[in-house]
């Protein structure tokens, strides 16, 4: 693929056609495809373990229900037409198996890495909050046992911090919950409290 092709401005629909021909996942930011941070550097083992733990917990709780968890291979189109790839998205709209975009992303989860923490907390969260389908954004720390929960309540976004291995993040929006002891299992972090 040529560099000129990568730098061409695209609509979201053009992006998805182009993305299908690529070997790695990109995001669409202000009309330009950009490599995801994970695509550039990869994820740490702890980041990966936390993501797997969350996916596993949600998969067990949401089995045979309308909302299903997905990896960062499923993209989220935000109101500003940027296409993002959260670590996990819970999509509540059934779609064809070949679909690569969430139709109704109800819960978006980003596992924070030291290198992307600021960007995820300041830029991506604001984009997700403007998506009309998103009701909850979870920012899961990878250096401590802590989750920042952004929740849409009565038309307003409010944040709360949940920390400590004995705590739980309740997700009534999808009829599920995440026990932090399970989220951080195998990371070494749950034993430092």
Buried (B, 14 or more C-beta within 10 A) or exposed (E): EEEEEBEEEBEBEBBBEBBEEEEEBBBBBEBBBBBBBBBEEEBBEBBBBBBBBBBBBBEEBBEEEEBBBBBBEBBBBBEEBBBBBBBBBBBBBEBEEEBBBBEBBBBBBBBBBEEBBEBBBEBBBBBBBEBEBBBBBBBBBBEEBBBBBBBBEEEEBEEEEBBEBEBBBEBEBBEBBBBBBBBBBEBEBBEEE
